[in-house]
Structures are given as structure tokens and as C-alpha cells.
Amino acid sequence: MLTLSYVVHVAAAAFWTGAILFYAYLVVPAGGRSWLDRAAMNVLLDRLLRVTRWTGIALPVTGFYQWWVLYPVDPGALLGTTRGWLVLAMLSLWGALNGLLEVGIYRMRTVGGSVDPVAYLAEGFLVDGGVDGVATERLAAVGRPYVLVSLALTVGLLVDAALLAGGVPL
């Protein structure tokens, strides 16, 4: 069961980080230069949000299972080892990254006017509606800071994962 949790965890993490990298390097620059129309931008924002939310379920479930198996009730195993601190760092980076993407996409959704946060959580970005009357350049400008910080956090997560996977002693 532990092996299966590793496979699901790594596949979900690869899908999520790949989506963030794709969005940061292709979608935001293309939107900022008007190479994407608003409908395409809406679809891509909605897809990034969906990936973030679905992997936001898979990663904690598999991660907490691994934590439970590898670091039993003994807090010293988690707080007293380098691997334990790397796990805690990964959890912190994941939470910050997930929250940052949610806030960033919410801010992009509210560019055209206010949106009820509860409705946003239920609806997402709205592929059909999205942000009416707002140029893709404006959406890209609003989202750029969130995406750039997300990119930095993604790199941090990948480095953390490499250290955990490789068993690099620090």
C-alpha cells in the first residue's frame, strides 16, 4: 500500500507542478501579449484551478498516509531528523502554494467586479463566463505576481522532494 501511495503522490505532484510550470512559462506571457483570446484564457485558468483542487486532495491523502506509516506517533522521528524537517517543509510549501494559487485565481476572477467567495469556491473560474470585458493582458498582469511566487515555491517543493527521494544527508 505504501508503494501505491508513493506512485499516486508522485504522479499527482508531477501533474500539479507541470501545470504550474506550463501556466507560468506559456499562458501568462501569451495572455500578456494578447496571443490568447479571453475564452482560451478562461479555459486555461479553470483547468489550472481544477488541477490544483484535485491534486489538493490526492497529495494530502497520500502524504498523510506516508507520514502515518513512516513517522509513527513518536514526534522525535519527525522533529528530530533532517527527513522529518524536510517533510514539514514540504507540507508548509504545499499549503502556501495551494493557497497562493487559489488567491491569485480568485483575484483574476474578480478583476471584472466582485465575486462572492463562496460562489467562487463552488464555481471555480467559469469557463463560459469567466471575466467579461477584461482583456487578457489585464488578467495576465493581475495573475503574474501570484504565478511567479508560485513558480519559486514549486522549485522549492521539487528540491525538497529530490532531497527526500535521494536520501541526501544534510
The 8 nearest C-alpha neighbors of each residue, nearest first, counted from 0:
[[1, 3, 2, 4, 5, 64, 65, 6],
 [0, 2, 4, 3, 5, 65, 68, 64],
 [3, 1, 5, 4, 0, 6, 7, 65],
 [4, 2, 6, 0, 5, 1, 7, 8],
 [3, 5, 1, 7, 61, 2, 6, 8],
 [6, 4, 8, 2, 3, 7, 9, 1],
 [7, 5, 3, 9, 4, 8, 10, 2],
 [6, 8, 10, 4, 5, 9, 11, 3],
 [9, 7, 5, 11, 6, 10, 58, 61],
 [8, 10, 12, 6, 11, 7, 13, 5],
 [11, 9, 13, 7, 12, 8, 6, 14],
 [12, 10, 14, 8, 13, 9, 54, 7],
 [13, 11, 9, 15, 14, 10, 16, 8],
 [12, 14, 10, 16, 11, 15, 17, 9],
 [13, 15, 11, 17, 12, 16, 18, 10],
 [16, 14, 12, 18, 17, 13, 11, 50],
 [15, 17, 19, 13, 18, 14, 12, 20],
 [18, 16, 20, 14, 15, 19, 13, 21],
 [17, 19, 21, 15, 16, 20, 22, 14],
 [18, 20, 16, 22, 17, 21, 23, 15],
 [19, 21, 17, 23, 22, 18, 24, 16],
 [22, 20, 18, 24, 19, 23, 25, 17],
 [21, 23, 26, 19, 20, 25, 24, 18],
 [24, 22, 20, 21, 27, 146, 25, 19],
 [23, 25, 21, 22, 20, 26, 28, 27],
 [26, 24, 22, 21, 28, 23, 27, 29],
 [25, 27, 22, 29, 28, 30, 23, 24],
 [26, 28, 30, 139, 29, 23, 25, 31],
 [29, 27, 31, 30, 26, 25, 32, 24],
 [30, 28, 34, 26, 32, 31, 27, 35],
 [31, 29, 33, 135, 27, 35, 32, 28],
 [30, 32, 136, 28, 139, 29, 33, 27],
 [31, 33, 29, 30, 34, 28, 136, 35],
 [34, 32, 30, 35, 31, 136, 135, 29],
 [33, 35, 29, 32, 30, 36, 31, 28],
 [36, 34, 30, 33, 29, 39, 40, 37],
 [35, 37, 39, 38, 40, 135, 34, 33],
 [36, 38, 40, 39, 135, 41, 35, 134],
 [39, 37, 41, 40, 36, 42, 126, 127],
 [40, 38, 42, 41, 37, 36, 35, 43],
 [39, 41, 37, 43, 38, 42, 44, 35],
 [42, 40, 38, 44, 126, 39, 43, 129],
 [43, 41, 45, 126, 39, 40, 44, 46],
 [42, 44, 46, 40, 45, 41, 47, 39],
 [45, 43, 47, 41, 46, 42, 40, 48],
 [44, 46, 124, 48, 42, 43, 47, 41],
 [47, 45, 49, 43, 48, 44, 50, 42],
 [48, 46, 50, 44, 49, 45, 51, 43],
 [47, 49, 51, 45, 46, 50, 52, 44],
 [48, 50, 46, 52, 51, 47, 53, 45],
 [51, 49, 47, 53, 48, 52, 54, 46],
 [52, 50, 48, 49, 54, 53, 55, 47],
 [51, 53, 55, 49, 50, 54, 48, 56],
 [54, 52, 55, 50, 56, 51, 49, 57],
 [53, 55, 57, 56, 51, 52, 58, 11],
 [54, 56, 52, 53, 51, 58, 57, 59],
 [55, 57, 54, 53, 58, 59, 60, 52],
 [58, 56, 54, 60, 59, 55, 61, 53],
 [57, 59, 61, 60, 8, 54, 62, 56],
 [60, 58, 62, 61, 63, 57, 56, 55],
 [61, 59, 57, 63, 62, 58, 64, 56],
 [62, 60, 64, 4, 58, 59, 63, 8],
 [63, 61, 59, 65, 64, 60, 58, 66],
 [62, 64, 66, 65, 60, 61, 59, 67],
 [63, 65, 61, 67, 62, 66, 60, 68],
 [66, 64, 68, 62, 63, 67, 69, 61],
 [65, 67, 63, 69, 70, 64, 68, 62],
 [66, 68, 64, 65, 71, 70, 69, 63],
 [69, 67, 65, 66, 70, 71, 64, 1],
 [68, 70, 66, 67, 65, 71, 64, 76],
 [71, 69, 66, 67, 76, 68, 77, 72],
 [72, 70, 73, 67, 68, 69, 66, 76],
 [71, 73, 74, 70, 67, 76, 75, 77],
 [72, 74, 75, 71, 76, 70, 77, 78],
 [75, 73, 77, 76, 78, 72, 79, 70],
 [76, 74, 79, 78, 77, 73, 80, 83],
 [77, 75, 74, 79, 73, 70, 78, 80],
 [76, 78, 83, 74, 75, 79, 80, 70],
 [79, 77, 75, 83, 80, 74, 76, 84],
 [78, 80, 75, 76, 77, 83, 81, 74],
 [81, 79, 83, 82, 78, 77, 76, 84],
 [80, 82, 84, 83, 85, 169, 79, 168],
 [83, 81, 85, 80, 84, 86, 163, 77],
 [82, 84, 77, 86, 80, 81, 85, 78],
 [83, 85, 87, 81, 86, 82, 88, 78],
 [84, 86, 88, 82, 83, 87, 89, 81],
 [87, 85, 89, 83, 84, 88, 82, 90],
 [86, 88, 84, 90, 89, 85, 91, 83],
 [89, 87, 85, 91, 86, 90, 84, 92],
 [90, 88, 86, 92, 87, 91, 93, 85],
 [89, 91, 87, 93, 88, 92, 94, 86],
 [92, 90, 88, 94, 93, 89, 95, 87],
 [91, 93, 89, 95, 94, 90, 96, 88],
 [92, 94, 90, 96, 91, 95, 89, 97],
 [95, 93, 91, 97, 92, 96, 98, 90],
 [96, 94, 92, 98, 93, 97, 99, 91],
 [97, 95, 99, 93, 98, 94, 149, 92],
 [96, 98, 94, 100, 99, 95, 93, 101],
 [99, 97, 101, 95, 96, 100, 94, 102],
 [98, 100, 96, 102, 101, 97, 95, 103],
 [101, 99, 103, 97, 102, 98, 104, 96],
 [100, 102, 98, 104, 99, 103, 105, 97],
 [103, 101, 105, 99, 100, 104, 106, 98],
 [104, 102, 100, 106, 145, 105, 101, 142],
 [103, 105, 107, 106, 101, 102, 100, 108],
 [104, 106, 108, 102, 107, 103, 101, 109],
 [107, 105, 103, 109, 104, 108, 102, 110],
 [108, 106, 104, 105, 110, 109, 138, 141],
 [107, 109, 105, 106, 110, 130, 104, 124],
 [110, 108, 112, 106, 113, 111, 107, 114],
 [111, 109, 107, 112, 108, 106, 130, 138],
 [112, 110, 109, 130, 133, 131, 108, 132],
 [113, 111, 109, 110, 114, 108, 130, 131],
 [112, 114, 109, 115, 111, 110, 108, 116],
 [115, 113, 109, 116, 112, 119, 118, 108],
 [114, 116, 118, 117, 119, 113, 120, 109],
 [117, 115, 119, 118, 114, 120, 105, 121],
 [116, 118, 120, 119, 115, 121, 114, 122],
 [119, 117, 121, 115, 116, 120, 122, 114],
 [120, 118, 116, 122, 123, 117, 121, 115],
 [121, 119, 117, 118, 123, 122, 116, 115],
 [120, 122, 118, 119, 123, 117, 116, 124],
 [123, 121, 119, 120, 118, 125, 124, 117],
 [124, 122, 119, 125, 120, 121, 45, 48],
 [123, 125, 45, 129, 126, 108, 122, 44],
 [126, 124, 129, 128, 127, 123, 122, 45],
 [125, 127, 42, 41, 129, 128, 124, 45],
 [128, 126, 125, 129, 38, 41, 42, 124],
 [129, 127, 125, 126, 130, 131, 41, 124],
 [128, 130, 125, 126, 41, 124, 127, 131],
 [129, 131, 111, 108, 133, 128, 132, 110],
 [132, 130, 133, 129, 111, 128, 37, 134],
 [131, 133, 134, 130, 111, 37, 135, 129],
 [134, 132, 131, 130, 111, 135, 137, 138],
 [133, 135, 136, 137, 132, 138, 37, 33],
 [134, 136, 138, 30, 137, 37, 139, 33],
 [137, 135, 31, 139, 134, 138, 30, 140],
 [136, 138, 140, 135, 134, 139, 141, 133],
 [139, 137, 135, 141, 140, 136, 107, 142],
 [138, 140, 142, 136, 31, 27, 137, 141],
 [141, 139, 137, 143, 138, 142, 136, 31],
 [142, 140, 138, 139, 143, 107, 137, 144],
 [141, 143, 139, 145, 140, 103, 144, 146],
 [142, 144, 146, 140, 145, 139, 141, 147],
 [145, 143, 147, 146, 142, 148, 141, 140],
 [146, 144, 148, 103, 142, 143, 147, 149],
 [145, 147, 149, 143, 144, 148, 23, 150],
 [148, 146, 150, 144, 149, 145, 143, 151],
 [147, 149, 151, 150, 145, 146, 144, 152],
 [150, 148, 146, 152, 147, 151, 96, 145],
 [149, 151, 153, 147, 148, 152, 146, 154],
 [152, 150, 148, 154, 153, 149, 155, 147],
 [151, 153, 155, 149, 154, 150, 156, 148],
 [154, 152, 150, 156, 155, 151, 149, 157],
 [153, 155, 157, 151, 152, 156, 158, 150],
 [156, 154, 152, 158, 153, 157, 159, 151],
 [157, 155, 153, 159, 154, 158, 160, 89],
 [156, 158, 160, 154, 159, 155, 161, 153],
 [159, 157, 161, 155, 160, 156, 154, 162],
 [158, 160, 156, 162, 157, 161, 155, 163],
 [161, 159, 157, 163, 158, 162, 164, 156],
 [162, 160, 158, 164, 163, 159, 165, 157],
 [163, 161, 159, 165, 167, 160, 164, 166],
 [162, 164, 160, 166, 161, 165, 159, 82],
 [165, 163, 161, 166, 162, 160, 167, 159],
 [166, 164, 162, 167, 163, 161, 160, 168],
 [165, 167, 163, 164, 162, 168, 82, 161],
 [166, 168, 162, 165, 169, 163, 164, 161],
 [169, 167, 166, 81, 162, 82, 165, 163],
 [168, 167, 81, 162, 166, 82, 80, 85]]
